Amino acid sequence: MKSSQSTESAGFTRMAAAGIKLHPSCRARQERFGLLFYDCRGPRLLFAATGTLIPADFFGTVRRRDEFPAGVSESQKMALNKFVTQLLEKGFLHEQ
């Protein structure tokens, strides 16, 4: 019984530690206005007026959902959290 609880806890830890990453079929590139996300699975584009807050390759590695580049203010973090949610909902990012 104790072993079962330990296994459940370990599973929870893995889930909690999971992160987000750019979907393998999606790309992001820097533009003057910010980031352009495009999905190679179909003609889907997302224009994000992020300026220079996030580099194009930022989501190329697994990140925590609330992980952003250094120097981002609290209000910018709140806006970026909403942005990440939108990217997840639209399929440009996926959870690992």
N, C-alpha and C positions, 0 to 999 in steps of 0.2 A: 504494500500500500504506500509506503513511504517512497519507494522507487517511482511509482506512478506519479506522485505529486511532483517529484523532482523532474521527471520527463516533461510534465505539463509546464512547469516553470521554465525549463530550458526552451521549450517551444515558444513560450510567451516572450522570452528574451530575444530570440531570433526575430520574431515578428516586430518587436519594438525597435530592434536595431536595423530593420530593413530601411532602405532608402529609395530615392527616386533617381531616374536616369533618363536621358533622351532615348526615345524608342528607337530600335535599330533601323527602322524604315524612315526615320525623320532626320532632318538636318536643320542646323541653325547657322545663320551667317550675319555678320555685322553690317549694318547699313548706317547711313547718316542719322536716321531717326532712332535707331536702336537695333533690335533684333528682328530678323525675318525667319520664321519657322516654316518649313515646308515638309509635306508628307509625300514620300515617293509611292505610297500605295494608291494615291489618287490626287486629283487636283485640289489639294487643300493647302491654303496659306494662312499664316497668322502674322500680322504686323504688330510688333510690340514696341511702343514708344518708351523704351527703357534707357535711351541715351547710352551712356557708358557705364551704367550701374553693374551690368552683368556681361562678362565677355562671352562671345559666341560659343566657346568650348566649355563653358562652366558646367553644363549638365552632361558632358561627355563622360564624366566619372560619376559613380554613385555618391549622392549627397543626402544628408538628412533633409527632411522637408523644410526645416527652419534654418538651414545653413545658407548664408549669403556671404558675399565678399566683405572683407574688412572695410570699415569706414562707412557702412550703410547705417543711416539714422533709424530710430525706432519707427517713425512714420513711414519711411521707405520700406522697412521690413514688413509693416502691415500691408502695404500695397503689393509688395512682392509675394507675400503669402497668398493673397487673393489671385495673383497672376499664376503662381504655381498650381493652385487648385484648378484654374481655367485650363492650363496646359495638360493637367492630368485628365480632366473631363473630356477634352477634345482629342486625347490620345497621342499628343506630342511627347509627353513624358509618361513613363510607366514605373510602377513600384517594383522593386527588386525583392 
